[in-house]
Amino acid sequence: MADRVTTEAGVFCCAGCDSVHALLQESGLEAFYAEGDGAGVSQQGADTRDPARFVVLDDATTRQRFLVSEHGTRAVARFAVPALHCASCVWLIERLGRVDSRIGRTEVDLLRRTVTVAFDASRIRLSEVAAAMARVGYEPLLVGERPAPVTARRRRLYAQMGVAGFAAGNIMLFSIPRYANGVPIEDGFQRLFDVLNVALALPVLFYSAADFFKGAWQAVRHRTVSLDIPIVIGLLTLVTRSLVDIGTGRGEGYLDSFAGLVFFLLIGRLFQQQAFDWIGFDRTFRSFFPLSVLVRPRDGGPPVPTAIERLRPGDRIVLRPEEVVPVDATLIDDAALVDYAFLTGERDAVAVERGSVVRAGGRLLRADAQFDVVREVQHSELAALWARPGERVVKAHWLTTVAAQFGGWFVVVAFALAAGGFLWWWPDTSRALDVATAVLIIACPCALTLAAPIALGTAMTMLGRRGWYLKDPATVLDLSRIDSVVFDKTGTLTATGRAAVDTIDLTVDDLALVRALAAGSVHPVSRALAAGAAVTAPVVSRVETVGGGLRGTVDGHDVAIGSAAFINATGARGAMPGRGTVVAIDGKVRGAVVTTAPARDGVETAVAALAASGRVALLSGDRDAGDDRWSGLFGDRAVFGLSAGEKRDRVAALRAAGEHVLMVGDGLNDAGAFEAADVGVAVSDETACLVPACDVVVTGARLAALPRVLAFARDARAVVIVAFVVSLVYNVIGLSLALAGLLSPLVAAILMPVSSLTVVGTSVGLTRWQGRRVPA
């Protein structure tokens, strides 16, 4: 390699990798080189010496194309980075802040090849952020806001296939005289055909097969085992033997088999890439969450719940505390308090003034506010926000890592078998080479890498079409392990829209004030109070404390509703009622409201079914059970009067006891419990409360299907195991036939994509068949 650079630190493939190595050492990131296959991929194409080329990013118009959000000095930008290709890249780029302390949180979406960077705009310019990325070898694209690296990779793969297919066909054509035994051919023509065959094979070797050689070289450089290594050895064996045979005149070689082999290998790689791209497409464009938002009609009528995908520019939306801004929108009210944790990864309330544009993903705090929609909702962005990794540590399931763990040993075994087969057939050199090459080619656990993502991606899609929206495919495996289900009561098991409202010591006027105040909240009790009641009292101000209650000025009165602790904190005087939601007006405890909501349709049957196959529990913030139906279902595992923190602690205790816990709640007071659980399910009813900690979002009407969803998740896990078994059986049979000398290298190459097709067909077919048990 002409570009190789040798220094005291070692040998590098180019000056770019040498500079990156030095930068990593200075930044304390030398562990990067322990990250495995492909770490430190060559960046020969990147010019890391001229940061001035990024100055265009400081132009105001260009800068806005890359900014996700900017509030005060805190900004978040997103770049497309085609050089991202493996876990090592993710490891390095997510530690960009170690290279430049002015850069904060960095997140990578490997599937879409994008990097999201939070930074302090008062200390570092966007151009400097891009330059820092380029210094570690991951230069962002500046050609546009939405580049499509997947399309470019696909076009290159098609071109490689075209070259290989063209060469294979023509080499076979020029080899016809040799195949036709007994047909005489002049030596001059035979030499011409041999030269043409070699000329056609060279582009296949240096272009069509280039990716296989790159993958193998990276593995050798970093002393790891790659699945490309046996393929490359097989290809080199065919080419070397063919050139020797043609050069010495001993035969025609195997250049037709070589070109055909590369062609079919590329077909298999294309199929694998299409499978992963399909998962990415489905994850991005079909994640239509069951979220809605209040839209004020243009004629001035009361706000109407509207699905967020129906929002159009110019619509006026009314958001209540804890609701997420689903689309870029302009604040109409004088001021609002917005939390941008979805975007920045840091919980911090930002004061927003009238006329400011609030980015999609901001969460409204404390008081309701009105916004005018700027552009239509982008579900792909909401999906990306939801799928961002939080503080909870996610442990990889063994099914998703078995391919990586098994692949290295598999390649070693393949080499041993190829060597053994070569020695066994050694008296016949031609047959020995064929056997060894066929073994190296057919011994491919690629199907193992497809089994889990295809089966789990299909399961995620089917659940999404049935109203169960999962954060990512891995959530299916988490659901399959659940043996304990914990429910919240109000707004989760109960249908608050049909709740009966009783009062304790409240007058009709008092209740009118309470209903007016509650109309601006998304809490289940508040929605029950406001449902079906005409709100006439004017609300001047309203502040909501999550887990506490509401307080505001209604028709000139200071009104507070909430828990006894919340009312005490307001300074209200008077004896507290023994049950219900306490009401204080003008500093005096007036009484309480008691909501009695019926159970959601089918929920009691679902809880009984879950109790028969596992453990169920009820953790409620209500101070009493309301009736005996829940105590009868949950027994001594029904606990009432818990705060949000106490719910979280009890869920954590269940996990510490060895239970795999599913927490089902309304998403408001249960965020801590979601984080403590293995899986969190947020029940959404006509709200825009997208909780970062939850793993599943479902409408209340579909909650009764929970037992079938859990059963389907277990079936999906079984499908992955079946796909693994199919792949192993294929390899055992294929290797046996290859060692017996019954498979040529070309037939082995044809069987490789066939095995992937079999595994994918098995995964998709069985998953779809099992998914019929979940009601649509």
Secondary structure as UniProt FT lines:
FT   TURN            2..3
FT   STRAND          5..7
FT   TURN            8..9
FT   STRAND          10..12
FT   HELIX           15..26
FT   TURN            27..28
FT   HELIX           30..34
FT   TURN            37..40
FT   TURN            44..45
FT   TURN            48..49
FT   HELIX           51..58
FT   HELIX           60..66
FT   STRAND          67..71
FT   TURN            72..73
FT   STRAND          74..80
FT   TURN            82..83
FT   HELIX           87..93
FT   TURN            94..95
FT   HELIX           96..99
FT   TURN            101..102
FT   STRAND          103..109
FT   TURN            110..113
FT   STRAND          114..120
FT   TURN            121..123
FT   HELIX           126..135
FT   TURN            136..137
FT   HELIX           149..174
FT   HELIX           176..179
FT   TURN            181..182
FT   HELIX           187..203
FT   HELIX           204..208
FT   HELIX           210..221
FT   TURN            222..223
FT   HELIX           228..248
FT   HELIX           255..285
FT   STRAND          292..296
FT   TURN            298..299
FT   STRAND          304..307
FT   HELIX           308..310
FT   TURN            313..314
FT   STRAND          316..319
FT   TURN            321..322
FT   STRAND          329..331
FT   STRAND          335..339
FT   HELIX           341..344
FT   STRAND          349..353
FT   TURN            354..355
FT   STRAND          357..358
FT   TURN            360..361
FT   STRAND          363..365
FT   STRAND          369..373
FT   HELIX           379..386
FT   HELIX           398..424
FT   TURN            425..427
FT   HELIX           429..442
FT   HELIX           446..465
FT   TURN            466..467
FT   STRAND          468..470
FT   HELIX           474..480
FT   STRAND          484..487
FT   TURN            490..493
FT   HELIX           496..498
FT   STRAND          500..504
FT   HELIX           508..518
FT   TURN            519..520
FT   HELIX           524..530
FT   TURN            531..532
FT   STRAND          539..545
FT   TURN            546..548
FT   STRAND          549..554
FT   TURN            555..556
FT   STRAND          557..562
FT   HELIX           564..569
FT   TURN            570..571
FT   STRAND          581..585
FT   TURN            586..587
FT   STRAND          588..596
FT   TURN            601..602
FT   HELIX           603..613
FT   STRAND          615..619
FT   HELIX           629..634
FT   HELIX           635..637
FT   STRAND          638..639
FT   HELIX           644..656
FT   TURN            657..658
FT   STRAND          661..665
FT   TURN            669..670
FT   HELIX           671..676
FT   STRAND          679..684
FT   TURN            692..693
FT   STRAND          696..699
FT   HELIX           700..705
FT   HELIX           706..739
FT   TURN            740..741
FT   HELIX           745..770
FT   HELIX           771..773
//
